[in-house]
Amino acid sequence: MKLYDVQRAPNPRRARIFIAEKGLPMPELIQLDLMALQHRQAEFTAVNPWATVPTLVLDDGTAIAESVAICRYFEEISPEPPLFGTGALERATVEMWNRRLEQGLYTHVAQTFRHTNPNMAQREVPQVADWGEANRPRALAQMRMIDAHLADGRPFICGDAFTIADITGGVSLDFARVPKIAMPPELTHLAAWHGRLLARPSWNA
Ligand SMILES: N[C@@H](CCC(=O)N[C@@H](CS)C(=O)NCC(=O)O)C(=O)O
């Protein structure tokens, strides 16, 4: 099994953290250089025409792209500990929060980064600085909503159990430092939750 990876990029990190949380051996990691546009060269687009990382390649050559799809694959082949919830209600709750954190916090952070960072100009065409800046307050608004959600003292996004929603949210918060979207100091519940994630061994995967 091989995982096309970029060590510092947020989406491959989600997959690596998930695999580490499962206690599974890390697939062989194949590093791509996004700045050199290696992911847009034929060798990789033959594997994943969408040219995104992470992409998992199974031993029979089957390629699975999209972070959440990769995580679901590992959840199915190795159900313990469950990171997508168990039973109808838990699974729906985890799905809801993972999508909220991905389409909310992650997207706004990523759009801020992609549209304001000069290093992204060749990959984000057209790069629209105003759009990037429009996403900054949206990312902050998401942080406030997550802080309010955590105000009941729950240790993790979906309650007592760590799930994929924590991975998506925590990686997004880490990524927010790159376009300098600072966590407002009054968001103490968010900060405490983030601290719990940073303390997990998987966070260094
Ligand atoms: N929805 C995809 C997003 C993947 C994605 O956008 N990955 C970034 C790295 S974090 C990428 O491949 N970027 C390529 C580029 O910027 O051209 C997923 O969850 O895997």
The ligand as an SDF file (V2000), in Angstrom:
LIG
                    3D

 20 19  0  0  0  0  0  0  0  0999 V2000
  -11.1420   17.2010   -0.7720 N   0  0  0  0  0  0  0  0  0  0  0  0
   -9.7790   16.7350   -0.9620 C   0  0  0  0  0  0  0  0  0  0  0  0
   -8.8670   17.9410   -0.9910 C   0  0  0  0  0  0  0  0  0  0  0  0
   -7.4520   17.5230   -1.3120 C   0  0  0  0  0  0  0  0  0  0  0  0
   -6.5720   18.7250   -1.5270 C   0  0  0  0  0  0  0  0  0  0  0  0
   -6.9940   19.7920   -1.9750 O   0  0  0  0  0  0  0  0  0  0  0  0
   -5.2980   18.5280   -1.1910 N   0  0  0  0  0  0  0  0  0  0  0  0
   -4.3400   19.5750   -1.4290 C   0  0  0  0  0  0  0  0  0  0  0  0
   -3.2100   19.4690   -0.4380 C   0  0  0  0  0  0  0  0  0  0  0  0
   -3.8090   19.7990    1.2010 S   0  0  0  0  0  0  0  0  0  0  0  0
   -3.8290   19.4540   -2.8350 C   0  0  0  0  0  0  0  0  0  0  0  0
   -3.6680   18.3370   -3.3200 O   0  0  0  0  0  0  0  0  0  0  0  0
   -3.5810   20.5800   -3.5010 N   0  0  0  0  0  0  0  0  0  0  0  0
   -3.1250   20.5660   -4.8440 C   0  0  0  0  0  0  0  0  0  0  0  0
   -2.9390   21.9670   -5.3460 C   0  0  0  0  0  0  0  0  0  0  0  0
   -2.9740   22.8940   -4.5470 O   0  0  0  0  0  0  0  0  0  0  0  0
   -2.7330   22.1270   -6.5360 O   0  0  0  0  0  0  0  0  0  0  0  0
   -9.3860   15.7700    0.1390 C   0  0  0  0  0  0  0  0  0  0  0  0
   -9.9840   15.8220    1.2140 O   0  0  0  0  0  0  0  0  0  0  0  0
   -8.5090   14.9300   -0.0750 O   0  0  0  0  0  0  0  0  0  0  0  0
  1  2  1  0
  2  3  1  0
  2 18  1  0
  3  4  1  0
  4  5  1  0
  5  6  2  0
  5  7  1  0
  7  8  1  0
  8  9  1  0
  8 11  1  0
  9 10  1  0
 11 12  2  0
 11 13  1  0
 13 14  1  0
 14 15  1  0
 15 16  2  0
 15 17  1  0
 18 19  2  0
 18 20  1  0
M  END
$$$$
